[in-house]
Amino acid sequence: MDGSFAQTKRGVAMEGVLKQHSVASPAEVLRSIAAGFTRTERLVLMLRYTEELTVKEIAAVLELAQAEVEKILVRVRSHVAKRLRKKKRS
């Protein structure tokens, strides 16, 4: 999972969802959704998607295990997808 998220099927899907449901930039959408996350979750999310750091780089910056960064990314991606689906229905 060290490669670009955008190169994965989930990454392509997430970027597509962000583009479809917003006139704001993907970074702006993520910032608004991330307001309910913990500080660490927000940092991981922003480092990954606005700074485009790899999982390995994020782990080094935040002094976390790579596995922990990956778990956080799975959790926040799931939350973001749910929020976007909910927003779409509104």
C-alpha positions, 0 to 999 in steps of 0.5 A: 500500500505504499503506492499512490492511492489514486493508482488503486481501484479504491483511489480512482473510485474515491476521486471520481465520487469527490469530483461528481458530488462537489463544485469545491476542490477535493481538498475542500471537500475532504477538509469539511468531512474531516472536521469530525475526525481525530487530530491524527485522522485529519493529519493522515488524511491531509498528508495523504491527499493534499500533500500526496505523501506515501504511507511510509512517509506519513508513518515517518512524519507522524512516528506511527507504524505503517500498519497503523497509518493504513488502518487509519486510511481505511477507516477515514476512506470508509467514513468519507465514502459514507458521508458522500453517499449520504450527501448525494441522497440529500 
